[in-house]
Amino acid sequence: MARYHVLHETLYDYVGAVSLSQQQLHLSPRVVPWQHCEEHQIELLPTPSWQRYGRDAFGNPVVWLAFEKPHDQLRVSSAMTIDVQPHLPKAPLADSMPWEEVRDRLAYSATPPLPGDLEATVFLFESPFVRIKHEFVDYAADCFPPGAPLLVATRALMAKIFTEFEFDPEATTVSTPVLETLKNKKGVCQDFAHLMIACLRSLGLAARYVSGYLLTHPPPGRPRLVGADASHAWVSLYCPGIDGEWVDFDPTNNLLPDTEHITLAIGRDFGDISPLRGIILGGGGAEPEVAVTVTPLDEETPVVAEAAEAVKAVKAVADAGSGD
């Protein structure tokens, strides 16, 4: 088991005053069998006029907020202590059923589908950021020869994306079409996840988008830097016959996620589970400043202490504001 402290801070510093803001937060960790959240706290500045907790259509924890007083900043701080159990597939990948058999199980037929297959079909079709096109079938074709075990073929597709695409934070934006990513062969984890999902769905397979955090390793002899990490994204594939029926793949790093990946939410694509999204009236526009720190709790703790102090500082300011 691995235990982590995660601090995710987002700051909007608006050009002008915002008179009204409504926001949706996907910052609370999803309950999954291999993951347990010991403690989680979200701090907000200014204090919202109202907030409501619930779950979205995919079962993810979500917070809805409204700020109905003028403000020129919005600061959201999410801090959690969480443990992650090993959860790689127990059986060899080659033991998974042929990919065509899974495709045929998910295809429409007059036979009532099995419960797991029916649930998986939610992640079978196009979504706003994921297209179903022959270009994606063509790109993935050499990884999915006839009769190939599903997980072996998907691992080959993951490795192909990792090998042929360049990680470039300047190459894309949140709205870059996935066909453009395929053409330019550059992007970030969000783009690579969307691309891999587009390939799998175009082949008739069910795949979902996973958001979360990834433990990064500082250079040897260098301390872990506060705020130097970032949110991460990867892919989950429906594979009946395997324990849990869903298997995760990380095309950005060419590996199957295990204890160094922390799951926040799942959806059809990024648009379903953006960490923070909403609408504002006024403000004059602002780009968010985001800082994420993922710290293993078996390390020395100066980073954890500094992160905890940051959370306390935000809470103190919020408490002071609410008392006026």
C-alpha positions in Angstrom: 0.0 0.0 0.0 1.1 3.6 -0.7 -0.1 6.6 1.3 0.0 10.2 0.0 -0.8 13.7 0.9 -2.2 15.6 -2.1 -2.6 19.4 -2.2 -4.3 20.8 -5.3 -4.6 24.7 -5.4 -6.3 26.8 -8.0 -6.3 30.6 -8.1 -8.3 32.8 -10.4 -7.1 36.4 -10.2 -9.7 38.3 -12.2 -9.0 41.6 -14.1 -12.2 43.1 -12.8 -14.8 42.2 -10.2 -17.0 39.1 -10.7 -20.6 39.9 -9.6 -21.9 36.3 -9.9 -20.2 32.9 -10.2 -21.4 29.4 -10.2 -18.9 26.5 -10.2 -18.7 22.7 -10.3 -15.9 20.9 -8.6 -14.6 17.4 -9.3 -11.9 17.5 -6.6 -13.1 14.8 -4.2 -11.6 11.3 -4.8 -13.9 8.7 -6.2 -14.5 5.6 -4.1 -12.9 2.6 -5.9 -12.0 -0.8 -4.4 -8.2 -0.2 -4.3 -8.3 3.3 -2.9 -9.2 4.7 0.5 -9.4 8.4 1.4 -8.5 8.9 5.1 -9.2 12.7 5.1 -10.3 15.3 2.6 -11.0 19.0 2.9 -11.9 21.7 0.4 -11.2 25.3 1.4 -12.7 28.2 -0.5 -12.0 31.9 -0.7 -14.3 33.9 -0.8 -16.9 31.9 1.2 -19.6 30.7 -1.2 -23.2 32.0 -0.8 -24.3 28.3 -1.0 -22.8 24.9 -1.7 -24.2 21.5 -2.4 -22.7 18.0 -2.4 -23.8 15.1 -4.5 -22.8 12.7 -7.3 -22.8 13.2 -11.0 -24.2 10.9 -13.7 -21.1 8.7 -13.5 -21.1 8.3 -9.8 -18.3 10.8 -9.1 -18.4 13.0 -6.0 -19.1 16.6 -7.0 -19.6 20.0 -5.3 -21.7 22.7 -6.7 -21.0 26.3 -5.5 -22.4 29.8 -6.0 -20.8 33.1 -5.2 -23.4 35.9 -5.2 -21.2 38.8 -3.9 -18.6 40.7 -5.9 -15.1 39.3 -5.7 -11.9 39.7 -7.7 -10.3 36.4 -6.8 -11.4 32.8 -6.4 -9.1 30.4 -4.5 -9.9 26.7 -4.2 -7.7 24.5 -2.1 -8.2 20.7 -2.0 -6.1 18.6 0.5 -6.4 14.9 1.0 -4.7 12.0 2.7 -5.2 8.8 0.7 -3.9 5.3 0.4 -3.7 3.2 -2.8 -3.5 -0.6 -2.9 -1.9 -2.6 -5.7 -4.5 -3.3 -8.4 -2.7 -4.6 -11.5 -4.6 -7.5 -13.3 -3.9 -10.7 -11.5 -4.0 -12.8 -14.7 -1.6 -12.4 -17.6 -2.7 -9.9 -20.2 -2.6 -12.7 -22.8 -5.4 -14.5 -20.9 -7.9 -11.8 -21.8 -10.5 -12.8 -24.5 -10.0 -11.9 -28.1 -10.8 -8.2 -28.8 -13.4 -9.1 -31.5 -15.3 -11.1 -29.0 -15.6 -8.2 -26.6 -16.5 -5.9 -29.5 -19.3 -8.3 -30.6 -20.6 -8.5 -27.0 -21.0 -4.7 -26.9 -22.6 -4.4 -30.3 -26.4 -4.0 -30.5 -28.3 -7.2 -30.8 -31.7 -8.6 -29.9 -30.2 -10.6 -27.0 -30.5 -8.8 -23.7 -26.9 -7.7 -22.7 -25.2 -8.7 -19.5 -25.3 -6.1 -16.7 -21.6 -5.3 -17.0 -21.9 -5.0 -20.8 -24.9 -2.7 -20.5 -23.1 -0.4 -18.1 -20.1 -0.3 -20.4 -22.0 0.9 -23.4 -22.2 4.4 -21.8 -18.5 4.6 -22.8 -18.9 3.2 -26.3 -20.0 6.2 -28.3 -18.8 9.6 -29.4 -18.6 12.3 -26.7 -17.8 16.1 -27.1 -14.0 15.5 -27.0 -13.8 12.0 -28.5 -14.7 11.3 -32.1 -15.4 7.9 -33.8 -13.6 8.0 -37.2 -12.0 5.6 -39.6 -8.7 7.5 -39.1 -8.5 6.1 -35.6 -9.3 2.6 -36.8 -6.5 2.9 -39.3 -4.0 4.1 -36.7 -4.8 1.3 -34.3 -5.1 -1.5 -36.9 -1.6 -2.9 -36.5 -2.1 -3.3 -32.8 -5.4 -5.2 -33.2 -4.7 -8.2 -35.5 -7.4 -10.8 -35.7 -7.7 -12.9 -32.6 -5.3 -10.8 -30.5 -6.1 -10.8 -26.7 -7.8 -7.6 -25.8 -5.4 -6.4 -23.2 -2.3 -7.4 -25.2 -3.6 -5.4 -28.2 -4.5 -2.4 -26.0 -1.1 -2.4 -24.4 0.4 -2.3 -27.9 -1.7 0.7 -28.8 -0.6 2.4 -25.6 3.1 1.8 -26.4 2.6 3.0 -30.0 1.1 6.3 -28.8 3.9 6.7 -26.2 6.6 6.0 -28.9 5.2 8.1 -31.7 3.8 11.2 -29.9 5.8 14.0 -28.3 4.8 15.5 -25.0 4.5 19.2 -25.7 2.5 21.5 -23.3 2.5 24.3 -25.9 1.1 22.2 -28.8 -2.5 22.0 -27.7 -5.2 23.6 -25.6 -8.2 22.2 -23.8 -10.3 22.5 -27.0 -7.8 21.0 -29.5 -9.7 18.4 -31.6 -8.5 14.9 -31.3 -8.0 14.5 -35.1 -5.6 17.4 -34.9 -3.7 15.6 -32.1 -3.4 12.6 -34.4 -2.2 14.7 -37.3 0.5 16.7 -35.3 1.5 13.9 -33.0 2.0 16.3 -30.1 0.1 17.1 -26.9 -0.2 16.4 -23.2 -1.8 13.6 -21.1 -5.3 14.8 -21.8 -4.7 14.6 -25.6 -3.1 11.2 -25.4 -6.0 9.9 -23.3 -8.6 11.3 -25.7 -6.7 9.8 -28.7 -6.4 6.4 -27.2 -10.1 6.4 -26.2 -11.0 7.5 -29.8 -9.1 4.6 -31.2 -10.7 2.0 -28.8 -14.2 3.3 -29.3 -13.8 3.5 -33.1 -12.9 -0.3 -32.9 -16.2 -0.9 -31.0 -14.7 -1.1 -27.6 -15.8 0.7 -24.4 -13.2 3.1 -22.9 -13.5 5.8 -20.3 -11.5 8.9 -19.3 -9.9 8.9 -15.8 -8.7 12.0 -14.1 -6.4 12.0 -11.0 -2.9 12.5 -9.9 0.5 10.9 -10.6 3.4 10.6 -8.2 6.4 12.3 -9.9 10.0 11.7 -8.8 12.5 14.6 -8.4 16.0 14.2 -9.7 18.4 12.2 -7.5 19.6 14.4 -4.6 17.0 17.1 -5.2 14.1 17.8 -2.9 10.4 17.4 -3.9 9.1 20.8 -5.0 5.9 22.2 -3.7 3.3 22.8 -6.4 5.5 21.3 -9.2 3.1 18.4 -10.0 -0.1 18.5 -12.1 -3.4 16.8 -12.6 -3.1 13.7 -14.8 -5.3 11.7 -17.1 -5.3 8.2 -18.4 -7.7 5.5 -19.9 -9.8 2.7 -18.5 -10.8 -0.2 -20.8 -13.8 -2.5 -20.3 -12.5 -6.1 -20.3 -15.1 -8.7 -19.2 -13.6 -11.8 -17.6 -10.9 -9.8 -15.8 -11.2 -9.0 -12.1 -13.0 -5.7 -11.8 -13.8 -5.7 -15.5 -12.0 -2.4 -16.1 -8.2 -2.1 -16.7 -6.3 1.2 -16.7 -3.7 2.3 -19.2 -1.5 5.4 -19.1 -0.4 6.3 -22.7 1.6 9.3 -21.5 4.0 7.0 -19.5 3.4 3.7 -21.3 2.4 1.7 -18.2 -0.6 0.2 -16.4 -1.5 2.5 -13.5 -1.0 1.0 -10.0 0.0 2.5 -6.7 1.5 5.7 -8.1 -1.8 6.8 -9.7 -4.6 8.4 -7.6 -8.1 8.3 -9.1 -10.3 11.4 -8.8 -13.1 10.8 -11.3 -14.2 8.9 -14.5 -16.2 10.2 -17.4 -16.6 10.0 -21.2 -13.9 12.6 -21.7 -12.3 15.7 -20.0 -15.5 17.7 -20.3 -17.4 15.5 -17.9 -14.9 15.7 -15.0 -12.9 18.9 -15.3 -11.6 19.6 -11.8 -13.1 23.1 -11.8 -15.5 24.6 -14.3 -18.4 27.1 -14.2 -19.8 30.4 -15.4 -19.1 33.9 -14.2 -20.6 37.3 -14.8 -17.9 40.0 -15.1 -14.2 39.4 -14.3 -12.7 40.5 -17.6 -11.1 37.1 -18.1 -8.5 35.2 -16.2 -6.3 32.1 -16.6 -6.1 29.9 -13.6 -2.9 29.3 -11.7 -2.8 25.7 -10.6 -0.3 24.1 -8.2 -0.4 20.4 -7.3 1.8 18.6 -4.7 1.8 14.8 -4.3 3.9 13.7 -1.4 4.4 10.1 -0.2 3.8 9.9 3.5 6.8 7.6 4.0 9.1 10.4 2.9 10.5 13.1 5.2 7.7 15.6 5.8 8.8 19.2 5.2 6.7 19.4 2.0 3.7 17.9 3.8 4.1 20.4 6.6 4.4 23.3 4.2 1.3 22.1 2.3 -0.6 21.8 5.5 0.4 25.3 6.5 -0.9 26.6 3.2 -4.3 25.0 3.8 -4.4 26.5 7.3 -3.6 29.9 5.9 -6.4 29.7 3.4 -8.8 28.5 6.1 -7.8 31.3 8.5 -8.4 34.0 5.8 -11.8 32.3 4.9 -12.8 32.2 8.6 -11.8 35.9 9.0 -13.9 36.8 6.0 -16.9 34.9 7.2 -16.8 36.8 10.5 -17.1 40.2 9.0 
